Every structure is written in structure tokens, then in C-alpha cells.
Amino acid sequence: MKNVILLENVKKSFGNQQVLRGVNLHVEPGKIVGLIGPSGSGKSTVIKTTLGMEVSDAGSAEVFGRKLPNRKLLSDIGYMAQSDALYTSLSGYTNLDFFASMKGIKKQNRKSEINRVAKVVNLENDLSKPVGGYSGGMMRRLSLAIALLDNPQLLVLDEPTVGIDPALRLQIWDELRKLSSNGSSILITTHVMDEAEKVDEVALLLEGKVMDYDTPTELKAKYNVKSVEDAFLKAEGEL
Ligand SMILES: Nc1ncnc2c1ncn2[C@@H]1O[C@H](COP(=O)(O)OP(=O)(O)OP(=O)(O)O)[C@@H](O)[C@H]1O
């Protein structure tokens, strides 16, 4: 399979606001693709139409060569939404255990897998606490740990590092890189521009389209700037 994600000419309006005006995007196996764009440009909408959570008005969206939603494929995808979908009255451990069982991880393997993902996000000492008492950053970390369960073939992460300290961010990026070197693909949205330097390909979402798609190095060369942030600003016409 050439592309794990393939979006062709995807269009989406909400009422009379056209948010996506013909989005083309692909994610190849083992690649980390960063989707960046101004607030409100439609990054989450791209993700939701990819995963079949929003129905597009036109165009096609395929994951692993299939249209979503598709129950069978869902267990191969780790998705982290922008807002946390957690059971706040339950402990971190029980949340992880619930999602681990949803993903079909066998009971005898769950404990070690839960401890592994909790360690990646530094939550191993907070697992017995109820999630309702977690800080915002801790909830983001727990959501990310849930997405990482069972080393999915595809990770789709919507702003995963908001509210996460720089040191832990580095640790998380190490884990994402490890996953991708083992063949997993990752589509990630971010506002943190130094994270956009770490991806394999950057997709610039502007005016409802992917205006540019290239490696960070090529993008910087093309716009003759020193950072992805400046390339982004130049593409936006702000530099
Ligand atoms: N379900 C919906 N109903 C109506 N409007 C929506 C809906 N979902 C998104 N929108 C609108 O579509 C636009 C794009 O939203 P989206 O959340 O995709 O942007 P984003 O690039 O992810 O933004 P941010 O970076 O701020 O998270 C916004 O103007 C938003 O108000």
C-alpha cells in the first residue's frame, strides 16, 4: 500500500462557511506528517473527515485503502482528539484498562501495556487517582497514552502536546519517532512550531487547501527562510 492516508479533493462546509475547499493530502507508511495552519483553518475538520467522524461534501478520504468509519480498522488507529474523552470519575488506570479492552488487548497483557504507555507520558505514579482530579496537562497525557496503546499502525493526534512541559514533549517525540521507525504512520497537528521541524513532511493548510507539502528542509529552502514558522508566515503573506 502506497499511502496509509489518502485525501483527494475533500470539501466540507458548515452552513454557508466552506472550511475545506479541496484538500489533497497523503501520508506514506512510516512517515510523520505535520498538519499546520492558522487557528480555525480546518485542521481538526481534516482529521475528522479522514476518520469518518464528519461526512465530506465532496472528494474521497481513505485510510489503509478503505473508507472510514470501519470497525475493523479502528483498532489499528490511535486517535487523540483535541478535547479529552475520559471517564473522570474513574482512575487513570481504569480508563486505560477500558480502552485497552476496547482495542482487543488480551487481559493478561493489559497491565504491562498500560504501564508502558503510562511511562511514556510520565503518569505511572498517578494512575490510581481519579481522572477528575488531574490537571489539564495530565488529562492530555492520559489521552495520548490511550492513543499509544497497542502500538497502532496509524496515529492521528490533534494537538497532542498542548499543556505539556518541554522536557516531556521531547520524551513524547522520542516515542513517536520510535513508532515511526517501526513502520507506524503519524498525522499530527500542532501549534508548536519547533515540533513542525521534527516531522518528515509538513502540510500547510491555508484557505481550505493544502497549499504546500514538503519536508521541513525543502520548505525552508523554497521560502528562503530559517524556520518552518517563517515559511508558514511567508506562505500566509505575513512576512
Ligand atoms: N461541527 C461544526 N459545526 C459548525 N462549524 C464548525 C464545526 N466544526 C468546525 N467548524 C468550523 O470550521 C472551522 C474550522 O474548524 P477546525 O476546528 O477544523 O479548525 P482548526 O484548524 O482545527 O482550529 P484550531 O487550530 O483552533 O483547533 C471553524 O471556523 C469552526 O468554527
Ligand as a Chemical Component Dictionary entry (heavy atoms), coordinates in Angstrom:
data_LIG
# 
_chem_comp.id                   LIG 
_chem_comp.type                 NON-POLYMER 
_chem_comp.pdbx_formal_charge   0 
_chem_comp.three_letter_code    LIG 
# 
loop_
_chem_comp_atom.comp_id 
_chem_comp_atom.atom_id 
_chem_comp_atom.alt_atom_id 
_chem_comp_atom.type_symbol 
_chem_comp_atom.charge 
_chem_comp_atom.model_Cartn_x 
_chem_comp_atom.model_Cartn_y 
_chem_comp_atom.model_Cartn_z 
_chem_comp_atom.pdbx_ordinal 
LIG N1  N1  N 0 -19.423 20.883 13.772 1  
LIG C1  C1  C 0 -19.221 22.134 13.346 2  
LIG N2  N2  N 0 -20.268 22.968 13.150 3  
LIG C2  C2  C 0 -20.088 24.230 12.707 4  
LIG N3  N3  N 0 -18.879 24.768 12.439 5  
LIG C3  C3  C 0 -17.805 24.000 12.625 6  
LIG C4  C4  C 0 -17.908 22.645 13.086 7  
LIG N4  N4  N 0 -16.668 22.126 13.172 8  
LIG C5  C5  C 0 -15.825 23.096 12.782 9  
LIG N5  N5  N 0 -16.491 24.225 12.452 10 
LIG C6  C6  C 0 -15.889 25.479 11.969 11 
LIG O1  O1  O 0 -14.938 25.157 10.972 12 
LIG C7  C7  C 0 -13.777 25.982 11.093 13 
LIG C8  C8  C 0 -12.548 25.089 11.216 14 
LIG O2  O2  O 0 -12.559 24.447 12.471 15 
LIG P1  P1  P 0 -11.433 23.408 12.907 16 
LIG O3  O3  O 0 -11.710 23.029 14.307 17 
LIG O4  O4  O 0 -11.324 22.343 11.903 18 
LIG O5  O5  O 0 -10.124 24.328 12.815 19 
LIG P2  P2  P 0 -8.649  24.071 13.373 20 
LIG O6  O6  O 0 -7.709  24.462 12.281 21 
LIG O7  O7  O 0 -8.537  22.694 13.911 22 
LIG O8  O8  O 0 -8.583  25.154 14.528 23 
LIG P3  P3  P 0 -7.675  25.203 15.888 24 
LIG O9  O9  O 0 -6.243  25.253 15.447 25 
LIG O10 O10 O 0 -8.109  26.478 16.532 26 
LIG O11 O11 O 0 -8.013  23.982 16.657 27 
LIG C9  C9  C 0 -14.029 26.901 12.275 28 
LIG O12 O12 O 0 -14.484 28.140 11.792 29 
LIG C10 C10 C 0 -15.114 26.191 13.058 30 
LIG O13 O13 O 0 -15.918 27.105 13.745 31 
# 
loop_
_chem_comp_bond.comp_id 
_chem_comp_bond.atom_id_1 
_chem_comp_bond.atom_id_2 
_chem_comp_bond.value_order 
_chem_comp_bond.pdbx_ordinal 
LIG N1  C1  SING 1  
LIG C1  N2  SING 2  
LIG C1  C4  DOUB 3  
LIG N2  C2  DOUB 4  
LIG C2  N3  SING 5  
LIG N3  C3  DOUB 6  
LIG C3  C4  SING 7  
LIG C3  N5  SING 8  
LIG C4  N4  SING 9  
LIG N4  C5  DOUB 10 
LIG C5  N5  SING 11 
LIG N5  C6  SING 12 
LIG C6  O1  SING 13 
LIG C6  C10 SING 14 
LIG O1  C7  SING 15 
LIG C7  C8  SING 16 
LIG C7  C9  SING 17 
LIG C8  O2  SING 18 
LIG O2  P1  SING 19 
LIG P1  O3  DOUB 20 
LIG P1  O4  SING 21 
LIG P1  O5  SING 22 
LIG O5  P2  SING 23 
LIG P2  O6  DOUB 24 
LIG P2  O7  SING 25 
LIG P2  O8  SING 26 
LIG O8  P3  SING 27 
LIG P3  O9  DOUB 28 
LIG P3  O10 SING 29 
LIG P3  O11 SING 30 
LIG C9  O12 SING 31 
LIG C9  C10 SING 32 
LIG C10 O13 SING 33 
# 
